[in-house]
């Protein structure tokens, strides 16, 4: 990691970062997103999935919701229904308290926050199930971002302003490469959480376990 000034915050992604992708929660979310799109666009499931993938990639959108709103006539008044469908109340029921994660968060010398492209309802269920809600008094969800979240620069800037800090003072951790790259483009220290070691070519700090961040923060302080 390049040398920065003092880190004042650690900003974490939520899904597949604070819990393992092995649990399959995000796979279930993606499946429900495809089901919603198929019903909304009145298309077969496979066709809806292909259209979603192509639309997001070609348009440079950070989320399916952004693509639907920009190109498919999705009305913002339906956002709550969409979010409730893809993140039902039982979506975090497979999670359990994670004492190791809690110990890691307690060991940090700086406060932590969450930046997610998911809903606040979903985020609160996740942190409660993991037993880590006390470490995250600040959670920034897709509504906070005006439905236009990561990797857009304005989304990061809005969060940083709310935290009262600047990019170079805030360490950002995410399991999506483009989201980390978007943050690094602002001049902030971004860490790619590559749990399964799939992207050794990533041109920046990369960890396979969150506890490795402790060493990165120690390096920043010396």
Secondary structure, 3 states (H helix, E strand, C coil): CCCCCCCCEEEECCCCCCCCHHHCHHHHHHHHHHHHHHHHHCCCHHHHHHHHHHHHHHHCCCCHHHHHHHHCCCCHHHHHHHHHHHCCCCCCCCCCCCHHHHHHHHHCCCEEEEECCCCHHHHHHHHHHHCCHHHCCCEECCCCCCCCCCCCHHHHHHHHHHHCCCHHHEEEEECCHHHHHHHHCCCCCEEEECCCCCCCCCCCCEECCHHHHHHHHHHHHC
